[in-house]
Amino acid sequence: MNSALKKKMYFDMLRIRIIEEKIAQRYSEWEMRCPVHLSIGQEAIACGVCANLNQQDYVMSTHRAHAHYLAKGGSLKKMMAEIYGKATGCSMGKGGSMHIVDLDAGFLGSTPIVGGVIPIATGVGFGITLKEEKQICVVFIGDASTEEGVFSESLNFAALKKLPVLFVCENNFFSVYSPLSVRQPKDRDNVAIAKAYGIYADKGDGNDILDIYKITRKAILQIQKGNGPAYLEFDTYRWREHCGPNFDNHIGYRTEDEYLSWRKRCPIENFENQLKEEGILTTVEIDKMNTEIESEIEQAFIFAKNSKFPDATELYSHLYA
Ligand SMILES: Cc1ncc(C[n+]2csc(CCOP(=O)(O)OP(=O)(O)O)c2C)c(N)n1
């Protein structure tokens, strides 16, 4: 892999981290009036997967969608305006953080119903096949959504029809406060389950962007050969509370020690050290990146705050029943 791509992947992770930290910092101003599910600590998966995609490929996601949207090339201004509920937002201010849609970026949507996006993305894959198009549809899901019935149904259908869908599970071990141990049998293995459907499947370190990039590349090649869908699972850890800007280890559903052990495995810091050791990245370049990102974020917040709320006459438009 060339240095330019490595630098780009580092930049993309850093950008998402700083954006979400800024959202967390300004959330208490009470102008962002929708719930926010941050991906801080989990950025490598979005960036490592999306670095393999083309503009025309599709991405879909869940309630925790910011990183996926931005990594796919979504507009920060349109995302911030959406979180502020403004008409200039990517969903015209009617969706908020959990309902991001932007056809220009190939981001077909995110849905907060756990598992709900899985059959939708499978349907997108079916559409691609029926229209004999060439792109793939990537759907990011959390570990809890693999417990929903639609997970099995969708894998079955996608395998049957050899659909160009890449299922990417971000396993952060928790569904809100419930660890995997109270939700799934101890030896359950989603990779084995996907393989049992005849689907190409693999897993990797979700905090190692190069691992993610390479594993994803292999999976996409399988899909592009016409072999049907692929399932990938990456282990990672969300640093902040399930929903909202704060840290919540003190409430007792996980230990501070566990959290600190994952902090040491920060995907950005570790990649930064690696790139510095390889002589690919310097402190001066990192400072420049930070300045560029800070300035972009400042502009995006100004844009969002200065934009208008949707007009009252728009209340019933774009509703489907
Ligand atoms: C069908 C359904 N059940 C419950 C919820 C409430 N809920 C919202 S997010 C969430 C946890 C989802 O966990 P996971 O899919 O692992 O994603 P993560 O939040 O860890 O990224 C739950 C239970 C929901 N939105 N939809």
The ligand as an ORCA input file, in Angstrom:
! r2SCAN-3c Opt
* xyz 1 1
  C     -35.455     -3.392     17.278
  C     -34.823     -2.490     18.305
  N     -34.668     -2.941     19.573
  C     -34.098     -2.141     20.508
  C     -33.689     -0.879     20.185
  C     -33.009      0.015     21.225
  N     -31.586      0.101     20.914
  C     -31.068      1.153     20.258
  S     -29.450      0.983     19.930
  C     -29.391     -0.485     20.740
  C     -28.087     -1.251     20.867
  C     -27.574     -1.679     19.573
  O     -26.346     -2.331     19.786
  P     -25.459     -2.719     18.553
  O     -26.303     -3.132     17.403
  O     -24.437     -3.681     19.011
  O     -24.794     -1.341     18.122
  P     -23.947     -0.315     18.998
  O     -24.943      0.613     19.635
  O     -23.170     -1.103     20.000
  O     -23.104      0.380     18.014
  C     -30.643     -0.848     21.213
  C     -30.929     -2.092     21.941
  C     -33.890     -0.446     18.855
  N     -33.512      0.753     18.448
  N     -34.423     -1.272     17.947
*
